Amino acid sequence: MMNFLKPVVVAATVLSATMAHAGGPVIIEEGQGEQVAAKPASSVGILPVLGALVLLCLVACGGGDDPAPCEKC
């Protein structure tokens, strides 16, 4: 059992060590300020516009729960 377990443990250790360093070191240059593109405050996403349209449609179309007219009356 030990003859089988030792190569498996070594292989797992080697694979995990190479995957941990696969990306390489991250180099951050200091001295440059953060440059973030400013977004205008008036820019509205598409989701609030779609939500307002759906709400308007629901109000305009109504519920549709009116009782059916009686044919015998």
C-alpha positions as CSV (number, residue, x, y, z in Angstrom):
1,M,0.0,0.0,0.0
2,M,2.8,2.4,0.8
3,N,4.5,1.7,-2.5
4,F,1.3,3.0,-4.3
5,L,0.6,5.9,-1.9
6,K,4.0,7.6,-2.0
7,P,4.1,8.3,-5.8
8,V,0.5,9.6,-5.7
9,V,1.3,12.0,-2.9
10,V,4.5,13.2,-4.7
11,A,2.5,13.7,-7.9
12,A,-0.2,15.7,-6.2
13,T,2.4,17.9,-4.4
14,V,4.3,18.6,-7.7
15,L,1.0,19.5,-9.5
16,S,-0.3,21.7,-6.8
17,A,3.1,23.6,-6.5
18,T,3.2,24.3,-10.2
19,M,-0.4,25.5,-10.3
20,A,0.2,27.8,-7.4
21,H,2.9,29.7,-9.3
22,A,1.4,29.5,-12.7
23,G,0.5,33.2,-12.9
24,G,3.9,34.5,-11.8
25,P,4.5,37.4,-9.5
26,V,2.2,40.5,-9.7
27,I,4.2,43.7,-10.2
28,I,2.6,46.9,-9.1
29,E,4.3,50.1,-10.1
30,E,4.0,52.8,-7.6
31,G,4.1,56.5,-8.3
32,Q,1.2,56.5,-10.7
33,G,-2.1,57.6,-9.4
34,E,-5.3,55.7,-9.9
35,Q,-7.0,56.7,-13.1
36,V,-10.7,55.9,-13.0
37,A,-12.9,57.0,-15.8
38,A,-15.6,59.3,-14.5
39,K,-19.1,58.4,-15.4
40,P,-21.7,61.2,-15.8
41,A,-24.4,61.1,-13.1
42,S,-27.1,61.4,-15.8
43,S,-26.3,58.0,-17.3
44,V,-29.1,55.6,-16.4
45,G,-28.9,51.9,-17.0
46,I,-31.3,49.9,-19.2
47,L,-32.8,47.9,-16.3
48,P,-34.7,50.8,-14.6
49,V,-36.1,51.9,-18.0
50,L,-37.3,48.4,-18.7
51,G,-38.8,48.1,-15.2
52,A,-40.7,51.3,-15.7
53,L,-42.1,50.2,-19.0
54,V,-43.2,46.8,-17.6
55,L,-44.9,48.6,-14.7
56,L,-46.6,51.0,-17.0
57,C,-47.9,48.1,-19.2
58,L,-49.2,46.3,-16.1
59,V,-51.1,49.4,-15.0
60,A,-52.5,50.1,-18.5
61,C,-53.5,46.5,-19.3
62,G,-55.3,45.9,-16.0
63,G,-55.8,42.7,-14.0
64,G,-58.3,41.0,-16.2
65,D,-60.2,39.5,-13.3
66,D,-63.6,40.8,-14.4
67,P,-66.4,38.3,-13.9
68,A,-67.8,36.7,-17.1
69,P,-71.2,38.1,-18.1
70,C,-74.2,35.9,-17.3
71,E,-76.0,34.6,-20.4
72,K,-79.2,33.8,-18.5
73,C,-79.7,37.3,-17.1
